[in-house]
């Protein structure tokens, strides 16, 4: 099993909000985490530096910016091969993407990109292909398959979110997502007064077994 993960982030901050705690735990296990940012957004000048700062906090090994302008959803078709080839060349074991019930259209595009990449693995016969784990940001996952205890890295996740000062001016995303993580910890993960991130596992593409996943996430 190759300790490499790729995160498809529709916007700069989704990687921190949706799976920042899990990425921090992977960091402590010496995983290489690559972030692929899909949409730049209108306020990219502010968010670019924030994106880089959050990545350093999360221990991101590298990041790529596809640079699609906000709203240019159809343009994603031109990047399927690029993302697929990067995933193959990096030997990714896990691919993270937003789950398919998110209300934001660009989050749905990120999910579709992940599914197209997984389909190319299947059709090309490359084995093993990565496991696809879907995270939550705007809308909750109805029946999570995996809960990751992020209690020991909750402070690091908060720091990564706080790197996005431009975004916190309009909404208290830190309070919103950490409240969700606390709810997950209490209601699903049986870790009262602590925090957890929820994931859905896409099983229709096959992919690597996740029996090793929780065991491979180290506690700092």
NUVO-809984 format. One line per 5 residues: number of its first residue (from 0); for each residue z, y, x of N, C-alpha, C, O. Coordinates in Angstrom, 1 decimal. Atoms other than C-alpha are relative to their C-alpha. Layout:
<atoms>
NUM> Z Y X Z Y X Z Y X Z Y X; ...;
</atoms>
This chain:
<atoms>
0> 0.0 -1.2 0.8 0.0 0.0 0.0 0.0 1.2 0.9 0.9 1.4 1.7; 0.1 -1.2 -0.7 -1.1 3.3 1.4 0.8 1.1 -0.6 0.7 1.4 -1.8; -0.9 -1.0 0.5 1.4 6.1 1.1 -0.7 1.3 -0.1 -0.4 2.3 0.6; 0.8 -1.2 0.2 -1.1 8.7 -0.1 -0.1 0.3 -1.5 -0.4 -0.7 -2.3; 0.1 -0.4 1.4 -1.1 10.6 -3.4 -0.8 1.2 -0.2 -0.8 2.1 0.7;
5> 0.8 -1.2 0.3 -3.5 13.1 -5.0 0.5 0.5 -1.3 0.6 -0.2 -2.3; -0.4 -0.7 1.2 -2.4 15.6 -7.6 -1.2 0.9 -0.5 -1.6 1.8 0.3; 0.9 -0.9 0.6 -5.0 17.2 -9.9 0.7 1.0 -0.8 1.4 0.7 -1.8; -0.7 -1.1 0.6 -3.6 20.6 -10.8 -1.0 0.9 -0.7 -1.8 1.5 0.0; 0.9 -1.0 0.6 -5.5 22.6 -13.4 0.2 1.4 0.5 -0.8 2.1 0.8;
10> -0.3 -1.4 -0.5 -3.8 25.8 -12.3 1.1 -0.1 1.1 1.8 -1.0 1.1; -1.1 -0.1 -1.0 -1.6 26.9 -9.4 1.3 0.2 -0.8 1.5 1.2 -1.4; -1.3 0.2 0.5 1.9 26.0 -10.6 0.2 -1.3 -0.8 1.3 -1.8 -0.9; -0.1 1.2 0.8 1.1 22.9 -12.6 0.6 -1.2 0.8 1.2 -2.1 0.3; -0.5 1.0 -0.9 1.8 20.7 -9.6 1.5 0.0 0.1 2.2 -1.0 0.2;
15> -1.4 -0.2 -0.1 5.3 22.1 -9.4 0.7 -0.3 -1.3 1.8 -0.9 -1.3; -0.6 0.2 1.3 6.0 22.1 -13.1 0.0 -1.4 -0.4 1.0 -2.0 -0.9; 0.1 1.3 0.5 4.7 18.7 -13.9 0.6 -1.1 0.8 1.1 -2.1 0.2; -0.5 1.2 -0.8 5.6 16.5 -11.0 0.6 0.5 1.4 0.6 -0.3 2.3; -0.6 -0.6 -1.3 7.3 18.8 -8.3 1.1 -0.9 0.5 1.2 -1.1 1.7;
20> -1.1 0.8 -0.5 10.4 16.7 -8.2 -0.4 -1.4 0.6 0.1 -1.8 1.6; 0.5 1.3 -0.5 8.5 13.4 -7.8 -0.7 0.2 1.4 -0.5 -0.6 2.3; 0.7 -0.3 -1.3 6.4 15.0 -5.0 1.1 0.2 1.1 0.8 -0.2 2.3; -1.0 -0.1 -1.0 9.6 16.0 -3.2 0.6 -1.3 0.4 0.9 -1.5 1.6; -0.5 1.3 -0.3 10.9 12.5 -3.4 -1.0 -0.8 0.8 -0.6 -1.6 1.7;
25> 1.0 0.6 -0.8 7.6 11.2 -2.0 0.0 0.5 1.4 -0.2 -0.2 2.4; 0.0 -0.7 -1.3 7.9 13.7 0.8 1.1 -0.7 0.9 0.8 -0.9 2.1; -1.1 0.6 -0.8 11.2 12.1 1.9 -0.3 -1.5 0.4 0.4 -2.1 1.2; 0.4 1.4 -0.4 9.4 8.7 2.1 -1.2 0.0 0.9 -1.9 -1.0 1.1; 1.1 -0.2 -0.9 6.8 10.1 4.4 -1.4 -0.3 -0.6 -2.3 -0.7 0.0;
30> 1.3 0.1 0.7 4.0 10.1 1.8 -0.8 1.2 0.4 -0.3 2.3 0.7; 1.0 -1.1 -0.1 0.9 12.3 2.3 -0.4 0.4 -1.4 -1.0 -0.4 -2.1; 0.4 -0.5 1.3 0.4 14.4 -0.8 -1.1 1.1 0.1 -0.9 2.0 0.8; 1.1 -0.9 0.0 -2.9 16.2 -1.4 -0.1 0.6 -1.4 0.0 -0.1 -2.4; 0.1 -0.7 1.2 -3.2 18.8 -4.1 -1.5 0.5 -0.1 -2.0 1.1 0.8;
35> 1.3 -0.5 0.3 -6.6 19.5 -5.7 0.1 1.0 -1.1 0.4 0.6 -2.3; -0.2 -1.0 1.1 -6.5 22.8 -7.6 -1.4 0.2 -0.6 -2.4 0.5 0.1; 1.3 -0.1 0.7 -9.3 23.0 -10.2 -0.4 1.4 -0.3 -1.5 1.8 0.1; 0.4 -1.3 0.4 -9.3 26.4 -11.7 0.8 1.1 0.8 2.0 1.0 1.0; -0.6 -1.1 -0.8 -8.6 29.7 -9.8 0.8 0.9 -0.9 1.9 1.3 -0.6;
40> -0.7 -0.9 0.8 -7.7 31.9 -12.7 -0.4 1.5 0.3 -0.8 1.7 1.4; 0.3 -1.4 -0.2 -8.1 35.7 -13.1 0.9 0.6 1.0 0.5 1.6 1.7; -1.0 -0.7 -0.9 -5.0 36.5 -11.0 0.1 -0.8 1.3 1.2 -0.9 1.8; 0.0 0.9 -1.2 -6.0 34.3 -8.0 0.5 0.7 1.2 1.2 0.0 2.0; -0.5 -0.7 -1.2 -5.2 37.0 -5.4 1.5 -0.2 0.1 2.0 -0.3 1.2;
45> -1.5 0.2 0.0 -1.5 36.7 -6.4 0.4 -1.4 0.2 1.3 -1.8 0.9; -0.4 1.4 0.1 -1.4 33.0 -7.0 -0.4 -0.8 1.2 0.2 -1.8 1.5; 0.4 0.8 -1.2 -3.2 31.9 -3.8 1.2 -0.1 0.9 1.5 -1.2 1.4; -1.1 0.0 -1.0 -0.2 32.9 -1.6 1.2 -0.8 -0.6 1.9 -1.5 0.1; -1.1 0.7 0.6 2.2 31.5 -4.2 -0.2 -1.5 0.0 0.7 -2.3 0.2;
50> 0.4 1.4 -0.1 0.3 28.2 -4.3 0.3 -0.6 1.3 0.8 -1.7 1.4; -0.2 0.5 -1.3 0.5 27.9 -0.6 1.5 -0.1 0.3 2.0 -1.0 1.0; -1.4 0.0 -0.3 4.2 28.8 -0.5 0.7 -1.2 -0.8 1.6 -1.8 -0.2; -0.5 1.2 0.8 5.0 26.2 -3.3 -0.3 -1.3 0.7 0.5 -2.2 0.8; 0.4 1.2 -0.6 3.1 23.6 -1.4 0.8 -0.3 1.3 1.1 -1.5 1.5;
55> -0.9 0.2 -1.1 5.2 24.1 1.7 1.3 -0.5 -0.4 1.9 -1.4 0.3; -1.3 0.4 0.5 8.4 23.7 -0.3 -0.1 -1.5 -0.4 0.8 -2.3 -0.2; 0.2 1.4 0.5 7.0 20.4 -1.8 -0.4 -0.9 1.1 -0.5 -2.1 0.8; 0.4 0.9 -1.0 5.9 19.1 1.5 -1.4 -0.5 -0.1 -1.8 -1.6 0.4; 1.4 0.4 0.2 2.2 19.0 0.6 -0.7 -0.1 1.3 -0.6 0.8 2.2;
60> 0.7 0.2 -1.3 0.0 17.6 3.4 -1.2 0.8 0.1 -1.5 1.4 1.1; 1.2 -0.9 0.0 -3.2 19.4 2.4 -0.3 0.4 -1.5 0.2 -0.2 -2.4; 0.5 -0.4 1.4 -4.7 21.2 -0.6 -1.5 0.5 0.1 -2.0 1.0 1.1; 1.4 -0.4 0.2 -8.2 21.8 -1.8 -0.1 0.9 -1.2 0.6 0.6 -2.2; 0.2 -0.9 1.1 -9.3 24.6 -4.1 -1.5 -0.2 -0.5 -2.4 0.3 0.2;
65> 1.4 0.1 0.6 -12.4 23.7 -6.3 -0.5 1.4 -0.3 -1.7 1.6 -0.2; 0.4 -1.4 0.2 -12.4 27.3 -7.3 -0.8 0.3 -1.2 -1.6 1.3 -1.3; 0.7 -0.2 1.2 -13.8 27.0 -10.8 0.6 1.2 -0.7 1.8 1.2 -0.8; -0.5 -1.1 0.7 -13.5 30.2 -12.7 0.6 -0.4 -1.4 0.2 -1.4 -2.0; -0.6 0.3 1.2 -11.2 30.2 -15.7 -1.0 0.0 -1.2 -1.8 0.9 -1.3;
70> 0.9 0.1 1.2 -13.0 29.0 -18.9 -1.3 -0.7 0.3 -2.0 -1.1 -0.7; 1.3 0.7 -0.4 -15.9 27.4 -17.0 0.2 -1.5 0.0 0.1 -2.2 1.0; -0.4 1.4 0.1 -15.0 24.0 -18.3 -1.2 -1.0 0.3 -0.9 -2.0 1.0; 1.1 0.9 -0.2 -18.5 22.4 -18.1 -0.3 -0.2 1.5 -0.9 -1.2 1.9; 0.3 0.1 -1.4 -18.6 23.1 -14.4 0.7 -1.2 0.7 0.3 -1.6 1.8;
75> -0.8 1.1 -0.6 -16.2 20.2 -13.8 -0.9 -1.2 0.4 -0.6 -1.9 1.3; 0.9 1.2 -0.2 -19.1 17.7 -13.9 -0.5 0.0 1.4 -0.9 -1.0 2.0; 0.5 -0.1 -1.4 -20.3 19.0 -10.5 1.0 -0.4 1.1 0.6 -0.5 2.2; -1.0 0.3 -1.0 -17.1 18.0 -8.8 0.6 -1.4 -0.1 1.4 -1.8 0.7; -0.5 1.4 0.1 -16.5 14.4 -9.9 -0.3 -0.8 1.2 0.7 -1.4 1.7;
80> 0.3 0.8 -1.2 -18.3 12.9 -6.9 0.9 0.5 1.2 1.3 -0.3 2.0; -0.7 -0.6 -1.1 -16.5 15.3 -4.5 1.5 -0.6 0.0 2.0 -1.0 1.0; -1.4 0.5 0.2 -13.0 14.3 -5.9 0.1 -1.5 0.3 1.0 -2.0 0.9; 0.0 1.5 -0.1 -13.9 10.6 -6.0 -0.1 -0.3 1.5 0.6 -1.2 2.0; 0.2 0.3 -1.5 -15.1 10.6 -2.3 1.2 0.4 0.8 1.6 -0.3 1.7;
85> -1.2 -0.3 -0.7 -12.0 12.4 -1.2 1.1 -1.0 -0.3 1.9 -1.3 0.6; -1.0 1.1 0.3 -9.8 9.9 -3.0 -0.2 -1.2 0.8 0.7 -1.8 1.3; 0.3 1.2 -0.8 -11.6 7.0 -1.4 0.3 0.2 1.5 0.9 -0.7 2.1; -0.2 -0.2 -1.5 -11.6 8.5 2.1 1.5 0.2 0.4 1.9 -0.2 1.5; -1.4 -0.2 -0.3 -7.9 9.4 1.9 0.8 -1.3 -0.3 2.0 -1.4 0.1;
90> -0.7 1.2 0.3 -7.0 5.9 0.6 1.1 0.2 -1.0 2.2 -0.4 -0.9; -1.1 -0.3 0.9 -5.0 7.3 -2.3 0.4 -1.3 -0.8 -0.4 -2.1 -1.3; -0.6 1.0 0.8 -2.6 4.9 -4.0 0.3 0.4 -1.4 0.4 -0.4 -2.4; -0.4 -0.6 1.3 -1.6 7.2 -6.8 -0.8 1.3 -0.3 -1.0 2.1 0.6; 0.7 -1.2 0.4 -3.6 9.9 -8.7 0.8 0.6 -1.2 1.0 -0.1 -2.2;
95> -0.8 -0.7 1.1 -1.5 12.4 -10.8 -1.0 1.0 -0.7 -1.8 1.7 -0.1; 0.8 -1.0 0.8 -3.1 14.4 -13.6 0.8 0.3 -1.3 1.6 -0.5 -1.7; -0.6 -0.2 1.3 -2.0 16.0 -16.9 -0.3 -1.0 -1.0 -1.4 -1.7 -0.9; 0.3 1.0 1.0 -1.7 13.7 -19.9 -0.9 0.5 -1.0 -1.1 1.8 -1.2; 1.1 -0.4 0.9 -4.4 13.8 -22.6 0.4 0.7 -1.3 -0.5 1.0 -2.1;
100> -0.4 -0.7 1.2 -2.3 15.3 -25.3 0.4 1.5 0.2 1.0 2.1 -0.6; -0.4 -1.4 -0.3 -1.8 18.7 -23.6 -0.9 0.9 -0.8 -2.1 0.6 -1.1; 0.7 -0.9 0.8 -2.8 21.6 -25.7 -1.0 0.9 0.7 -2.0 1.4 0.2; 0.9 -0.8 -0.8 -4.4 23.6 -22.9 -1.3 -0.7 0.3 -1.3 -1.8 0.9; 1.3 0.7 -0.2 -8.1 22.9 -22.7 -0.3 -0.3 1.5 -0.9 -1.3 1.8;
105> 0.3 0.3 -1.4 -8.2 23.2 -18.9 0.9 -1.1 0.6 0.5 -1.8 1.5; -0.8 1.2 -0.3 -5.4 20.6 -18.7 -0.7 -1.2 -0.4 -0.7 -2.2 0.3; 0.8 1.2 0.5 -7.6 18.3 -20.7 -1.1 -0.3 0.9 -1.5 -1.4 1.1; 1.1 0.2 -1.0 -10.4 18.9 -18.3 0.5 -0.7 1.2 -0.2 -1.6 1.8; -0.5 0.6 -1.2 -8.2 17.9 -15.4 0.2 -1.5 -0.3 0.0 -2.4 0.5;
110> -0.2 1.4 0.4 -7.3 14.7 -17.3 -1.4 -0.7 -0.1 -1.5 -1.9 0.4; 1.3 0.6 0.0 -11.0 14.0 -17.9 -0.6 -0.2 1.4 -1.2 -1.2 1.6; 0.4 0.2 -1.3 -11.8 14.5 -14.3 0.6 -1.2 0.7 0.0 -2.0 1.3; -0.7 1.1 -0.5 -9.2 12.0 -13.4 -0.6 -1.3 -0.5 -0.7 -2.3 0.2; 0.5 1.2 0.6 -10.6 9.5 -15.8 -1.4 -0.3 0.5 -1.8 -1.5 0.7;
115> 1.3 0.2 -0.5 -14.1 10.0 -14.5 0.0 -0.5 1.4 -0.8 -1.4 1.8; -0.2 0.5 -1.4 -12.9 9.4 -10.9 0.4 -1.4 -0.1 -0.1 -2.3 0.7; -0.4 1.4 0.1 -11.2 6.2 -12.0 -1.1 -0.9 -0.5 -1.2 -2.0 -0.1; 1.2 0.8 0.5 -14.4 5.1 -13.8 -0.9 -0.3 1.2 -1.5 -1.4 1.2; 0.8 0.2 -1.1 -16.3 5.6 -10.6 0.5 -1.1 0.9 -0.2 -1.9 1.5;
120> -0.6 1.1 -0.8 -13.8 3.3 -8.8 -0.4 -1.3 -0.6 -0.9 -2.3 0.1; 0.3 1.3 0.7 -14.4 0.6 -11.4 -1.4 -0.4 0.1 -1.7 -1.5 0.4; 1.5 0.3 -0.1 -18.2 0.9 -11.4 -0.5 -0.3 1.4 -1.4 -1.0 1.6; 0.4 0.2 -1.4 -18.4 1.0 -7.6 0.6 -1.3 0.6 0.1 -1.7 1.6; -0.6 1.2 -0.5 -16.2 -2.1 -7.2 0.9 0.2 1.1 1.3 -0.8 1.8;
125> -0.9 -0.3 -1.1 -13.9 -0.4 -4.7 1.4 -0.5 -0.5 1.9 -0.1 -1.6; -1.3 0.6 0.3 -10.6 -2.3 -4.7 0.9 0.0 1.2 0.5 -0.3 2.3; -0.6 -0.4 1.2 -7.8 -1.4 -4.9 -0.3 1.4 -0.3 -0.5 2.2 0.6; 0.1 -1.4 0.4 -8.2 1.8 -6.9 1.4 0.5 -0.3 2.3 -0.3 -0.5; -1.4 -0.6 0.2 -5.3 4.2 -7.3 0.5 -0.2 -1.4 -0.3 -0.4 -2.4;
130> -0.6 0.0 1.3 -2.9 4.0 -10.2 -0.1 1.5 -0.5 0.1 2.4 0.3; 0.1 -1.4 0.6 -3.3 7.0 -12.6 1.3 0.2 -0.8 1.6 -0.4 -1.8; -1.2 -0.4 0.7 0.0 8.6 -13.6 -0.2 1.4 -0.6 -0.6 2.3 0.1; 0.3 -1.3 0.7 -0.2 11.4 -16.2 1.4 0.7 -0.2 2.3 0.1 -0.7; -1.2 -0.8 0.1 2.4 14.2 -16.2 0.0 1.0 -1.2 -1.1 1.2 -1.7;
135> -0.1 -0.9 1.1 3.6 16.7 -18.8 0.3 1.4 0.4 1.2 1.6 1.3; -0.3 -1.4 -0.2 3.6 20.5 -18.8 0.2 0.7 -1.3 1.3 1.1 -1.6; -0.1 -0.8 1.3 2.8 22.2 -22.1 0.4 -0.8 -1.2 1.1 -0.4 -2.1; -0.4 0.9 1.1 3.2 19.2 -24.4 0.6 -1.2 0.6 0.2 -1.7 1.6; -0.7 1.1 -0.5 5.5 16.3 -24.1 -0.8 -1.3 -0.2 -1.6 -1.5 -1.1;
140> 0.5 1.4 0.2 4.5 12.6 -23.6 0.8 -0.7 -1.0 2.0 -0.7 -0.9; -0.7 0.6 1.1 5.4 10.7 -26.7 0.8 -1.2 0.4 1.9 -1.4 0.0; -0.7 1.2 -0.5 6.3 7.4 -25.0 -0.2 -0.2 1.5 -1.2 -0.9 1.9; 0.2 0.1 -1.5 6.7 7.7 -21.2 0.1 -1.5 0.4 0.9 -2.3 -0.1; 0.0 1.3 -0.6 6.1 4.6 -19.1 1.0 0.0 1.2 1.6 -1.0 1.5;
145> -0.8 -0.1 -1.2 8.0 5.8 -16.0 0.8 1.3 0.0 0.3 2.3 -0.4; -0.8 -1.2 -0.2 10.9 8.1 -15.5 0.5 0.0 1.4 1.0 -1.0 1.9; -0.4 -0.2 -1.4 11.6 9.4 -12.0 1.2 0.9 0.0 1.2 2.1 -0.4; -1.3 -0.8 -0.1 15.2 10.6 -11.4 -0.2 1.1 1.1 -0.4 0.7 2.3; 0.2 -1.1 -0.9 14.8 14.0 -9.7 1.2 0.8 0.3 1.2 1.9 0.8;
150> -1.2 -0.7 -0.1 18.4 15.0 -9.7 0.3 0.5 1.4 0.8 1.7 1.5; -0.3 -0.4 -1.4 18.8 15.1 -5.9 -1.0 1.0 0.6 -0.8 1.6 1.6; 1.0 -1.0 -0.5 15.7 17.3 -5.5 -0.3 1.1 -1.1 -1.2 1.9 -1.0; 0.1 -1.0 1.0 16.2 19.5 -8.6 -0.1 1.4 0.6 -0.9 2.3 0.1; 0.0 -1.3 -0.6 17.0 22.5 -6.4 -1.3 0.3 0.7 -1.8 1.5 0.7;
155> 1.3 -0.3 -0.7 13.7 22.1 -4.4 -1.0 0.2 -1.0 -1.9 1.1 -0.8; 1.0 -0.3 1.0 11.7 21.9 -7.6 0.2 1.4 -0.5 -0.8 2.1 -0.8; -0.2 -1.4 0.5 13.3 25.2 -8.8 -0.6 1.0 1.0 -1.2 1.9 0.7; 0.5 -0.9 -1.1 12.4 26.8 -5.4 -1.5 0.1 -0.1 -2.1 1.1 0.0; 1.4 0.0 0.1 8.8 25.7 -5.8 -0.5 0.8 -1.2 -1.5 1.5 -1.1;
160> 0.3 -0.8 1.2 8.6 27.1 -9.3 0.2 1.5 0.2 -0.6 2.3 -0.2; -0.3 -1.4 -0.2 10.2 30.3 -8.2 -1.0 0.7 1.0 -1.1 1.9 1.1; 1.0 -0.6 -0.9 7.4 30.8 -5.6 -1.1 0.7 -0.8 -1.7 1.6 -0.3; 1.0 -0.6 0.9 5.2 31.7 -8.6 0.6 1.2 -0.7 0.7 1.2 -1.9; -0.6 -1.2 0.5 6.7 35.1 -9.1 -0.9 0.7 -1.1 -0.4 1.2 -2.1;
165> 0.9 -0.6 1.0 3.6 36.4 -10.9 0.0 -0.7 -1.4 -0.2 0.0 -2.4; 0.0 0.7 1.2 3.8 33.7 -13.5 1.4 0.1 -0.8 1.4 0.1 -2.0; -1.4 -0.1 0.6 7.6 34.0 -14.1 0.2 1.4 -0.7 1.2 1.6 -1.4; -0.1 -1.3 0.7 7.0 37.6 -15.2 -0.2 0.0 -1.5 0.3 0.8 -2.2; 0.4 0.1 1.4 5.6 36.5 -18.5 0.8 -1.0 -0.8 1.1 -0.8 -2.0;
170> -0.7 1.1 0.7 7.5 33.3 -19.3 1.0 -0.6 1.0 0.8 -0.6 2.2; -1.0 0.6 -0.8 10.6 31.6 -18.0 -0.3 -1.5 0.1 0.3 -2.3 -0.5; 0.5 1.4 -0.1 8.8 28.4 -16.9 1.1 -0.8 0.6 1.1 -2.0 0.3; -1.1 0.8 -0.7 11.7 27.3 -14.7 1.0 -0.5 -1.1 1.3 -1.7 -1.1; -1.0 0.5 1.1 14.1 27.2 -17.7 -0.6 -1.0 -0.9 0.0 -2.0 -1.3;
175> 0.7 0.9 0.9 11.5 25.6 -19.9 -0.1 -1.4 0.5 0.2 -2.4 -0.1; 0.3 1.4 -0.5 10.5 22.7 -17.6 1.3 -0.7 0.5 1.4 -1.9 0.3; -1.2 0.7 -0.4 14.0 22.0 -16.2 0.8 -0.4 -1.2 1.6 -1.4 -1.1; -0.6 0.4 1.3 15.3 21.9 -19.8 -0.6 -1.3 -0.4 0.1 -2.2 -0.9; 0.7 1.2 0.4 12.7 19.3 -20.5 0.4 -1.2 1.0 0.7 -2.3 0.5;
180> -0.5 1.0 -0.9 13.7 17.4 -17.3 1.4 -0.5 -0.3 1.7 -1.6 -0.1; -1.4 0.4 0.4 17.3 17.5 -18.4 0.0 -0.9 -1.2 0.8 -1.9 -1.3; 0.1 0.8 1.2 16.4 16.2 -21.8 -0.5 -1.5 0.3 0.0 -2.4 -0.2; 0.5 1.4 -0.4 14.4 13.3 -20.2 1.1 -0.8 0.7 1.3 -2.0 0.5; -1.1 0.7 -0.7 17.4 12.5 -18.0 1.1 -0.5 -0.9 1.6 -1.6 -0.7;
185> -1.0 0.4 0.9 19.8 12.4 -20.9 -0.5 -1.1 -1.0 0.2 -2.1 -1.2; 0.4 0.9 1.1 17.7 10.7 -23.6 -0.8 -1.2 0.4 -0.7 -2.2 -0.3; 0.9 1.1 -0.4 15.4 8.4 -21.6 0.5 -0.8 1.2 0.4 -2.0 1.3; -0.3 0.6 -1.3 16.7 7.8 -18.1 1.4 -0.4 0.2 1.8 -1.0 1.2; -1.4 0.4 0.0 20.4 7.3 -18.9 0.7 0.6 1.3 1.5 -0.1 1.9;
190> -0.7 -0.7 -1.1 21.4 9.8 -16.2 0.5 1.4 -0.5 0.0 2.4 -0.1; -0.5 -1.2 0.7 23.4 12.3 -18.3 0.4 1.1 1.0 0.9 0.8 2.1; -0.2 -1.2 -0.8 23.7 15.8 -16.9 -0.8 0.0 1.3 -0.5 0.8 2.2; 0.9 0.0 -1.1 20.9 15.1 -14.5 -1.4 0.2 -0.5 -1.6 0.5 -1.6; 1.4 -0.3 0.3 17.1 15.4 -14.4 -1.0 -1.1 0.3 -0.8 -1.9 1.2;
195> 1.1 1.0 -0.2 14.0 13.2 -14.7 -1.3 0.6 -0.4 -1.4 1.4 -1.3; 1.3 -0.3 0.4 10.3 13.6 -14.8 -0.7 -1.2 -0.7 -0.5 -2.4 -0.2; 0.6 1.1 0.8 8.2 11.5 -17.3 -1.5 -0.1 0.4 -2.1 0.9 0.6; 1.4 0.3 -0.3 4.9 9.9 -16.7 -0.6 -1.1 -0.9 0.2 -2.0 -1.3; 0.8 1.0 0.7 2.3 7.9 -18.7 -0.9 -0.7 1.0 -1.5 0.0 1.8;
200> 0.9 0.8 -0.9 0.5 5.1 -16.9 -1.3 -0.3 -0.7 -1.2 -1.0 -1.8; 1.3 0.4 0.6 -3.2 4.8 -17.7 -0.4 -1.4 0.4 -0.7 -1.6 1.6; 0.2 1.4 -0.4 -3.7 1.0 -17.8 -1.4 -0.4 -0.3 -1.8 -1.5 0.2; 1.3 0.4 0.3 -7.2 0.9 -19.1 -1.0 0.0 1.2 -2.1 -0.6 1.1; 0.9 0.0 -1.2 -8.7 1.6 -15.7 0.4 -1.1 1.0 -0.3 -1.2 2.0;
205> -0.5 0.9 -1.0 -6.8 -1.1 -13.9 0.9 0.8 1.0 1.8 1.4 0.6; -0.8 -0.7 -1.0 -5.5 0.3 -10.7 1.1 -0.8 0.6 1.4 -1.9 0.1; -1.0 0.7 -0.7 -2.8 -0.7 -8.4 1.3 -0.2 -0.8 1.6 0.6 -1.7; -1.2 0.3 0.7 0.4 -2.3 -9.7 1.0 1.1 0.4 1.0 1.6 1.5; -1.0 -1.1 -0.3 3.3 0.2 -10.0 1.4 -0.7 0.1 2.4 0.0 0.1;
210> -1.3 0.6 -0.1 6.0 -2.4 -9.5 0.8 0.5 1.3 2.0 0.4 1.3; -0.6 -0.5 -1.2 6.6 -0.8 -6.1 0.4 1.5 -0.1 1.0 2.0 0.8; -0.1 -1.5 0.0 6.6 2.8 -7.3 1.4 0.6 0.1 1.7 1.4 1.0; -1.4 -0.5 -0.1 10.3 3.4 -8.0 0.7 -0.3 1.3 1.4 0.5 1.8; -0.6 0.4 -1.2 11.3 1.5 -5.0 -0.5 0.8 1.2 0.2 0.9 2.2;
215> 0.6 -0.7 -1.1 9.0 3.5 -2.8 0.4 1.5 0.1 0.1 2.2 1.0; -0.4 -1.4 0.1 10.5 6.9 -3.8 1.4 0.1 0.6 2.4 -0.4 0.0; -1.2 -0.1 -0.7 13.3 7.7 -1.4 0.9 1.1 -0.5 0.4 2.1 -1.0; -0.9 -1.1 0.4 16.4 9.7 -2.2 0.5 0.7 1.2 1.0 0.1 2.2; -0.4 -0.7 -1.2 17.1 12.5 0.2 1.5 0.0 0.2 2.0 0.6 1.2;
</atoms>
